[in-house]
Amino acid sequence: MNLQTLSAVALCEMRSCSRLVRTWVVMVLAFLIAATGYLVVCGEHMVDSTDGPVVQIPRFIVGESAAQFIGIFALGIIFLAFDIRARDVRDRISGIIDAKPVSNLELVVGRLAGILILLCIPLLLFIGLVLFHGILAGIFGWSFGAPIEIWSVLSFLFWDVVPQLAWWGGLIMLLAVVLRNRLLVALTALGFFVFNFWLITQLSWGQMEIAGAVTSQIVYPSDVAPVFATPTIMIQRVAWMLLSIGMLVGAASLLPRQMSRRVIFASASVFTFGIGILLVTSLFSSQSQESEEKTAWLQIHQSQDTTSFPDVKSLTGEVVIKPGNRVELNLTLTLLPPQQNATDQVTFTLNPDYKINKVVLDTNEIEDHSFRNGLLKIPAHYFGTDTSILVIECEGKPDPEFAYLDARIDLSAARVMDISVAMARFLGNQSYVFQSDYVALLPGVSWYPTAGVAVGHDDPQSYPKDHFLVDLSVTVPKNWIVAGPGKRELQTNSKGRSTFRFRPDNPVVDVVLVASKFKRVAMTVKDIEFELLYSAKHRKSFDAMAPLVPELQEWISARLTVAEKYGLKYPYEALTLVEVPSHLRVLGGGWSMRSSLYGPGVVMVRETGIPTSRFDVKLKNQEGKQSFRELLNYVDNDFQSGNLLNGIARNFVSYQTSPSGQSAIALQIFIEDLIGDLIVERLPYFSTNTALSPMGLTQIGVAEANAGNSVQVSIGSGGRQARPFGSGSMIMRASHTHSSSVWSMIEERALAELNFQDEPIQSYHAVLLRNTYVIEALKEWVDEAALGNILQDVLQNFRGQNFSYEEFREVAIQHEPRFDEITQNFLTSNNLPAYVVSDPIIEKVTLEDPSAQIFQTVFDLRNEGSGPGVVTVHWDEEQGFGSDEEDVSRNSLDPLLVEPNSSYRFAIKSDLKPTRVIIEAPISLNRELIELKIPVIDDTEIISASSRPTTARTQWDPNRPDELIVDDLDEGFSLSGIPQEWQVPWFIPGFLVEMGRSFSGDRKELDRGLPVYDRWNPSRQWTRFQGSGFGRYRSTFTRVPSVQREVSKEGRFDAEFVAELPKGGQWALEFSIPGRILLEQILEEIVEGKKNRDTNNGEPSDAPTKPTLALVVQIDDQEIPFEIDPLILRDEVEVGYWEERFKTRKVTDGLIWDYFFRTKDLVDPSYWITLGSFDVEHPNVAVKISNKNSIQDTFADAIKWKYVGDGNSD
């Protein structure tokens, strides 16, 4: 081909296309979409980047926009190339083109090049403007925008634009030549485009790299360790280009022009296309083999006998890192062989891509060891019963696939349209980093030999953790710095290499090494060195934080002082915060997939977090304390990586000793919660649900709105929570752990019985819920010295080894004999308290001074549950007019431990009548705060009484032998009916449904097996409404949409209350109407009346059908039907003022709900309607309800049987 001819043809095509309106539409649309996306990302980053992690940042915008450009340009090629021949005819140049001495190949390639060059104009313009704006933003310190990472730009242009557009161009050119009819070409090309999109939705993320995903979707862009391309991407792009060349040559050979050697060209086309297909097929085959190999690794490691695992006591030796090439290990493991080995092997794990050069045990070289599938097995007969010394020499580059084998979510196997998993690419997908300019060796990739297998690292119940001493010499290129376990000591620095030594005094649980040419800053607080290693590219961000150093030192000193108060000290002499690239994987393995960015003495900070957030702008004009609060707020809101303060807190206990055996998972989480709360004043929270949420920072606001009273944890007498509940992690923890499903789980099972493998998120939340209140109770009831002694003894007794729950409990009881009662046996028991409270009465205390007055509010409380509990009483007092104090004074009594089946009388003394009394009863069947209804009474009507003790034990029992209640939460209540889910309309694409589920959450919230009521859920099924209705311990009722006619069995929903009366005789039956239902019916009546008046010129129309609920009472084989109209209780609710306001305004949905929320507090939880009295011979009675009713929603709340006596029915 002649380049001059090609350029002439391309120029001619550009001129032709430039006269088309659709060309400019495509170009302008592409530019506007990209520019709008850039402006949005810059704006979001400017506003939100200092509040918490944001998904996209401006410096990587070109890579982020790649998929948009490719998609738009593919459509552009379709609309510009589908009528190439027709345009030639229309422009009357077809004959001239056919007559020109231009080869078919030059004509096809030249015309496609013209189209591509024309389309690339907006792309290059956008990239140029973005680069220019980024440079200016970096120079002048603008908060809007940031310098662009250049490698992501070059990778996009070279590996994405050229191959991808060449592929689509070749396809369209071939279709245009073969089909010729431009409408058919356009429809076929669009069909291919739609089919390609559909095919992508069916692929996994692991297959996307082979299917042609843009580079930034495979490896997230990075400043710290940029990746130009992966080997798979390069092979795939070569295959794509071969396919494109094959189609272009084929199009050239099929052109209806004179052409010599047409058969040769056609053969070359088929051959080239075939080679491309062969390469793509080979890649898919290789990917499938890798997936099968990974599955085999998992199965093999899970099948190993844990009795063959040794106990490593120390790890010493040399690590030589040759970046981008290999790692050389010469390590010595001091270990205790397994004492009850049921196999003939001793098992170790090491990445399978290492080559083992030598294995020496106690000076004897072992020749018959086996090393397959990442398992190093040494015959057990070589070991004795005492400590052994094992030397392993090996070298190689670890296989990145041999990492996190047991991860609950396989990120590479998940479907592309699983949006939550798609978000994982923002959290990195490289298990470790091993490039020529950066190395990060994480324990998840098994880069050094360990005891046991490569699974179960978060399951100490099945796989006890190893805690061992470390003495390692690490060699790296000169001028590199290494972050590792504890303090770094420089040993040698010559011959282009530097060697550092790590030898902390205390044991570690694993080893992290991160090395590169870092910039370093450090400070010393209480003899501990705190250092920060970061990339020079982000120096400006960290320089801006220099004024925070005094505040940071003061805060760290205070935290270390608190730790010392509890007998804990930071164990490693140094703590290193090191910056890591964005593509290093955050999510670990196992059921929890907890953040992998924390290790003994090392905290890894992602470059997309603090290093690229605009603190350099935000902190410019702020004082030190305010700036430090801003930084802490960011750390608290880091839902992607986990709160680094809690990561640091793990060093104090978790990295030195761990629980094992039964209850170990829950106990491990409890210890980390306790240490986090005591030392850094933050309860940890990290969940894949929040880390992968497409809602980003918005979910914190949503969680705050949903949390409500659930975040009010104030067991102590102060009545307030002292912890920073404004932080994002704490808010999300409170919101997610106080859900109905979690409450149901802890009511049904003890924490030791939870299945973390099958129900990981719910089980984790259940542990967190109980921990929250157990920790508060311990801090209130156990003095600091005793609590510190518990932690100190556990650490001293078991440092470097594991302990059981019983051993932990024994230590705790030594220092606090009431440990079981205070914590409610939270690990091994699900026996919860359940409180009932009498109506309060207000009395005046009789005093000698008649001018003085003291009120006492008296009520009884009984624990009917099977477990003990702690209750705290809070109350408010009105100060009255003219007071200099607050309008409301809040007060609290000291917490009280209430045993099962015991009652107490409380007498609150106050100068003024209380306006509100609340009983806080954490971890009980009541679930929520218990609010007493204060009687409205004039001072003159209050009786006088002698002073009562504040709390006194009584024999009060509210249960009456002549009364029997069956509630919707009782065993005597049952429901039937087949749930009818809302069917997604056929015209809504499946990918939109998947996206919607990712944003809204696909998991249904259950309360005692029933879905929680949601007014927006169109499904027809029984649901449980919370917060209204009768409740022995909490107010709930069930409801289902009614039907006005007979329905089939599938559409019938029934409820039944079955009671076993203690004796025969005359019994009165009462039926509960929930306050919520009553208010809804009043509202419906008002709305219908308003509509009728509006449509009849102000005159009321015929009354609508009464909203009735039908039920049947079954007694002695008799069925007695009843119809209940809830509106007969209308006068019980005082809503007149709001009703009059409502009648005068236009009815809208917003007005309806405004009215509802303004009046909902005016109704009681439930109202009782008496159905009549009945003579009962047989004690088994039932009340049945079906959903065939004229009321909008059929409901079932509770029934009450009252014994009247002997006699005939009324």
Rosetta blueprint (number, residue, H / E / L):
1 M L
2 N L
3 L H
4 Q H
5 T H
6 L H
7 S H
8 A H
9 V H
10 A H
11 L H
12 C H
13 E H
14 M H
15 R H
16 S H
17 C H
18 S H
19 R L
20 L L
21 V H
22 R H
23 T H
24 W H
25 V H
26 V H
27 M H
28 V H
29 L H
30 A H
31 F H
32 L H
33 I H
34 A H
35 A H
36 T H
37 G H
38 Y H
39 L H
40 V H
41 V H
42 C H
43 G H
44 E H
45 H H
46 M H
47 V H
48 D H
49 S L
50 T L
51 D L
52 G L
53 P L
54 V L
55 V L
56 Q L
57 I L
58 P H
59 R H
60 F H
61 I H
62 V H
63 G H
64 E H
65 S H
66 A H
67 A H
68 Q H
69 F H
70 I H
71 G H
72 I H
73 F H
74 A H
75 L H
76 G H
77 I H
78 I H
79 F H
80 L H
81 A H
82 F L
83 D L
84 I H
85 R H
86 A H
87 R H
88 D H
89 V H
90 R H
91 D L
92 R L
93 I L
94 S H
95 G H
96 I H
97 I H
98 D H
99 A H
100 K L
101 P L
102 V L
103 S L
104 N H
105 L H
106 E H
107 L H
108 V H
109 V H
110 G H
111 R H
112 L H
113 A H
114 G H
115 I H
116 L H
117 I H
118 L H
119 L H
120 C H
121 I H
122 P H
123 L H
124 L H
125 L H
126 F H
127 I H
128 G H
129 L H
130 V H
131 L H
132 F H
133 H H
134 G H
135 I H
136 L H
137 A H
138 G H
139 I H
140 F H
141 G L
142 W L
143 S L
144 F L
145 G L
146 A L
147 P L
148 I L
149 E L
150 I H
151 W H
152 S H
153 V H
154 L H
155 S H
156 F H
157 L H
158 F H
159 W H
160 D H
161 V H
162 V H
163 P H
164 Q H
165 L H
166 A H
167 W H
168 W H
169 G H
170 G H
171 L H
172 I H
173 M H
174 L H
175 L H
176 A H
177 V H
178 V H
179 L H
180 R L
181 N L
182 R H
183 L H
184 L H
185 V H
186 A H
187 L H
188 T H
189 A H
190 L H
191 G H
192 F H
193 F H
194 V H
195 F H
196 N H
197 F H
198 W H
199 L H
200 I H
201 T H
202 Q H
203 L L
204 S E
205 W H
206 G H
207 Q H
208 M H
209 E H
210 I H
211 A H
212 G L
213 A L
214 V L
215 T H
216 S H
217 Q H
218 I H
219 V L
220 Y L
221 P L
222 S L
223 D L
224 V L
225 A L
226 P L
227 V L
228 F L
229 A L
230 T L
231 P H
232 T H
233 I H
234 M H
235 I H
236 Q H
237 R H
238 V H
239 A H
240 W H
241 M H
242 L H
243 L H
244 S H
245 I H
246 G H
247 M H
248 L H
249 V H
250 G H
251 A H
252 A H
253 S H
254 L H
255 L L
256 P L
257 R L
258 Q L
259 M L
260 S L
261 R L
262 R H
263 V H
264 I H
265 F H
266 A H
267 S H
268 A H
269 S H
270 V H
271 F H
272 T H
273 F H
274 G H
275 I H
276 G H
277 I H
278 L H
279 L H
280 V H
281 T H
282 S H
283 L H
284 F H
285 S H
286 S H
287 Q H
288 S H
289 Q H
290 E H
291 S H
292 E H
293 E H
294 K H
295 T H
296 A H
297 W H
298 L H
299 Q H
300 I H
301 H H
302 Q H
303 S L
304 Q L
305 D L
306 T H
307 T H
308 S H
309 F L
310 P L
311 D E
312 V E
313 K E
314 S E
315 L E
316 T E
317 G E
318 E E
319 V E
320 V E
321 I E
322 K E
323 P L
324 G L
325 N L
326 R E
327 V E
328 E E
329 L E
330 N E
331 L E
332 T E
333 L E
334 T E
335 L E
336 L E
337 P L
338 P L
339 Q L
340 Q L
341 N L
342 A L
343 T L
344 D L
345 Q E
346 V E
347 T E
348 F E
349 T E
350 L L
351 N L
352 P L
353 D L
354 Y E
355 K E
356 I E
357 N E
358 K E
359 V E
360 V E
361 L E
362 D L
363 T L
364 N E
365 E E
366 I L
367 E L
368 D L
369 H L
370 S E
371 F E
372 R E
373 N L
374 G L
375 L E
376 L E
377 K E
378 I E
379 P E
380 A H
381 H H
382 Y H
383 F L
384 G L
385 T L
386 D L
387 T L
388 S E
389 I E
390 L E
391 V E
392 I E
393 E E
394 C E
395 E E
396 G E
397 K L
398 P L
399 D L
400 P L
401 E L
402 F L
403 A L
404 Y L
405 L L
406 D L
407 A L
408 R L
409 I L
410 D L
411 L L
412 S L
413 A L
414 A L
415 R E
416 V L
417 M L
418 D L
419 I H
420 S H
421 V H
422 A H
423 M H
424 A H
425 R H
426 F H
427 L H
428 G L
429 N L
430 Q E
431 S L
432 Y L
433 V E
434 F E
435 Q E
436 S L
437 D L
438 Y E
439 V E
440 A E
441 L E
442 L L
443 P H
444 G H
445 V H
446 S L
447 W L
448 Y L
449 P L
450 T E
451 A E
452 G L
453 V L
454 A L
455 V L
456 G L
457 H L
458 D L
459 D L
460 P L
461 Q L
462 S L
463 Y L
464 P L
465 K L
466 D L
467 H L
468 F E
469 L E
470 V E
471 D E
472 L E
473 S E
474 V E
475 T E
476 V E
477 P E
478 K L
479 N L
480 W L
481 I E
482 V E
483 A E
484 G L
485 P L
486 G L
487 K L
488 R E
489 E E
490 L E
491 Q E
492 T E
493 N E
494 S E
495 K L
496 G L
497 R E
498 S E
499 T E
500 F E
501 R E
502 F E
503 R L
504 P L
505 D L
506 N L
507 P L
508 V E
509 V L
510 D L
511 V L
512 V L
513 L E
514 V E
515 A E
516 S E
517 K L
518 F L
519 K E
520 R E
521 V E
522 A E
523 M E
524 T E
525 V E
526 K L
527 D L
528 I E
529 E E
530 F E
531 E E
532 L E
533 L E
534 Y E
535 S L
536 A H
537 K H
538 H H
539 R H
540 K H
541 S H
542 F H
543 D H
544 A L
545 M L
546 A H
547 P H
548 L H
549 V H
550 P H
551 E H
552 L H
553 Q H
554 E H
555 W H
556 I H
557 S H
558 A H
559 R H
560 L H
561 T H
562 V H
563 A H
564 E H
565 K H
566 Y L
567 G L
568 L L
569 K L
570 Y L
571 P L
572 Y L
573 E L
574 A E
575 L E
576 T E
577 L E
578 V E
579 E E
580 V E
581 P L
582 S L
583 H L
584 L E
585 R L
586 V L
587 L E
588 G L
589 G L
590 G L
591 W L
592 S L
593 M L
594 R L
595 S E
596 S L
597 L L
598 Y E
599 G E
600 P L
601 G L
602 V E
603 V E
604 M E
605 V E
606 R E
607 E L
608 T L
609 G L
610 I H
611 P H
612 T H
613 S L
614 R L
615 F H
616 D H
617 V H
618 K H
619 L L
620 K L
621 N L
622 Q L
623 E L
624 G H
625 K H
626 Q H
627 S H
628 F H
629 R H
630 E H
631 L H
632 L H
633 N H
634 Y H
635 V H
636 D H
637 N L
638 D L
639 F L
640 Q L
641 S L
642 G L
643 N L
644 L H
645 L H
646 N H
647 G H
648 I H
649 A H
650 R H
651 N H
652 F H
653 V L
654 S L
655 Y L
656 Q L
657 T L
658 S E
659 P E
660 S L
661 G L
662 Q L
663 S L
664 A H
665 I H
666 A H
667 L H
668 Q H
669 I H
670 F H
671 I H
672 E H
673 D H
674 L H
675 I H
676 G H
677 D H
678 L H
679 I H
680 V L
681 E L
682 R L
683 L L
684 P L
685 Y L
686 F L
687 S L
688 T H
689 N H
690 T H
691 A H
692 L L
693 S L
694 P L
695 M L
696 G L
697 L L
698 T H
699 Q H
700 I H
701 G H
702 V H
703 A H
704 E H
705 A H
706 N H
707 A H
708 G H
709 N H
710 S H
711 V H
712 Q L
713 V L
714 S L
715 I L
716 G L
717 S L
718 G L
719 G L
720 R L
721 Q L
722 A L
723 R L
724 P L
725 F L
726 G L
727 S L
728 G H
729 S H
730 M H
731 I H
732 M H
733 R H
734 A H
735 S H
736 H H
737 T H
738 H L
739 S L
740 S H
741 S H
742 V H
743 W H
744 S H
745 M H
746 I H
747 E H
748 E H
749 R L
750 A L
751 L H
752 A H
753 E H
754 L L
755 N L
756 F L
757 Q L
758 D L
759 E L
760 P H
761 I H
762 Q H
763 S H
764 Y H
765 H H
766 A H
767 V H
768 L H
769 L H
770 R H
771 N H
772 T H
773 Y H
774 V H
775 I H
776 E H
777 A H
778 L H
779 K H
780 E H
781 W H
782 V L
783 D L
784 E H
785 A H
786 A H
787 L H
788 G H
789 N H
790 I H
791 L H
792 Q H
793 D H
794 V H
795 L H
796 Q H
797 N H
798 F H
799 R L
800 G L
801 Q L
802 N E
803 F E
804 S L
805 Y H
806 E H
807 E H
808 F H
809 R H
810 E H
811 V H
812 A H
813 I H
814 Q H
815 H H
816 E L
817 P L
818 R L
819 F H
820 D H
821 E H
822 I H
823 T H
824 Q L
825 N L
826 F L
827 L L
828 T L
829 S L
830 N L
831 N L
832 L L
833 P L
834 A L
835 Y E
836 V E
837 V E
838 S L
839 D L
840 P L
841 I E
842 I E
843 E E
844 K E
845 V E
846 T L
847 L L
848 E L
849 D L
850 P L
851 S L
852 A L
853 Q L
854 I L
855 F E
856 Q E
857 T E
858 V E
859 F E
860 D E
861 L E
862 R E
863 N E
864 E L
865 G L
866 S L
867 G L
868 P L
869 G E
870 V E
871 V E
872 T E
873 V E
874 H E
875 W E
876 D E
877 E E
878 E E
879 Q L
880 G L
881 F L
882 G L
883 S L
884 D L
885 E L
886 E L
887 D L
888 V E
889 S E
890 R E
891 N E
892 S E
893 L L
894 D L
895 P L
896 L E
897 L E
898 V E
899 E L
900 P L
901 N L
902 S E
903 S E
904 Y E
905 R E
906 F E
907 A E
908 I E
909 K E
910 S E
911 D L
912 L L
913 K L
914 P E
915 T E
916 R E
917 V E
918 I E
919 I E
920 E E
921 A L
922 P L
923 I L
924 S L
925 L L
926 N L
927 R L
928 E L
929 L L
930 I E
931 E E
932 L E
933 K L
934 I L
935 P L
936 V L
937 I L
938 D L
939 D H
940 T H
941 E H
942 I L
943 I L
944 S E
945 A E
946 S L
947 S L
948 R L
949 P L
950 T L
951 T E
952 A E
953 R E
954 T E
955 Q L
956 W L
957 D L
958 P L
959 N L
960 R L
961 P L
962 D L
963 E E
964 L E
965 I E
966 V E
967 D E
968 D L
969 L L
970 D L
971 E L
972 G L
973 F E
974 S E
975 L E
976 S E
977 G L
978 I L
979 P L
980 Q E
981 E L
982 W L
983 Q L
984 V L
985 P L
986 W L
987 F L
988 I L
989 P L
990 G H
991 F H
992 L H
993 V H
994 E H
995 M H
996 G H
997 R H
998 S H
999 F H
1000 S H
1001 G L
1002 D L
1003 R L
1004 K L
1005 E L
1006 L E
1007 D E
1008 R L
1009 G L
1010 L E
1011 P E
1012 V E
1013 Y L
1014 D L
1015 R L
1016 W L
1017 N L
1018 P L
1019 S L
1020 R E
1021 Q L
1022 W L
1023 T E
1024 R E
1025 F E
1026 Q E
1027 G L
1028 S L
1029 G L
1030 F L
1031 G L
1032 R L
1033 Y L
1034 R L
1035 S L
1036 T E
1037 F E
1038 T E
1039 R E
1040 V E
1041 P E
1042 S L
1043 V E
1044 Q L
1045 R L
1046 E L
1047 V L
1048 S L
1049 K H
1050 E H
1051 G H
1052 R L
1053 F L
1054 D E
1055 A E
1056 E E
1057 F E
1058 V E
1059 A E
1060 E E
1061 L L
1062 P L
1063 K L
1064 G L
1065 G E
1066 Q E
1067 W E
1068 A E
1069 L E
1070 E E
1071 F E
1072 S E
1073 I E
1074 P E
1075 G H
1076 R H
1077 I H
1078 L H
1079 L H
1080 E H
1081 Q H
1082 I H
1083 L H
1084 E H
1085 E H
1086 I H
1087 V H
1088 E H
1089 G H
1090 K H
1091 K H
1092 N H
1093 R H
1094 D H
1095 T H
1096 N L
1097 N L
1098 G L
1099 E L
1100 P L
1101 S L
1102 D L
1103 A L
1104 P L
1105 T L
1106 K L
1107 P L
1108 T L
1109 L E
1110 A E
1111 L E
1112 V E
1113 V E
1114 Q E
1115 I E
1116 D L
1117 D L
1118 Q E
1119 E E
1120 I E
1121 P E
1122 F E
1123 E E
1124 I E
1125 D L
1126 P H
1127 L H
1128 I H
1129 L H
1130 R H
1131 D H
1132 E H
1133 V L
1134 E L
1135 V L
1136 G H
1137 Y H
1138 W H
1139 E H
1140 E H
1141 R H
1142 F H
1143 K H
1144 T L
1145 R L
1146 K L
1147 V L
1148 T L
1149 D H
1150 G H
1151 L H
1152 I H
1153 W H
1154 D H
1155 Y H
1156 F H
1157 F H
1158 R H
1159 T H
1160 K H
1161 D H
1162 L H
1163 V L
1164 D L
1165 P L
1166 S E
1167 Y E
1168 W E
1169 I E
1170 T E
1171 L E
1172 G E
1173 S E
1174 F E
1175 D E
1176 V E
1177 E L
1178 H L
1179 P L
1180 N E
1181 V E
1182 A E
1183 V E
1184 K E
1185 I E
1186 S E
1187 N L
1188 K E
1189 N L
1190 S L
1191 I L
1192 Q L
1193 D E
1194 T E
1195 F E
1196 A E
1197 D L
1198 A E
1199 I E
1200 K E
1201 W E
1202 K E
1203 Y E
1204 V E
1205 G E
1206 D L
1207 G L
1208 N L
1209 S L
1210 D L
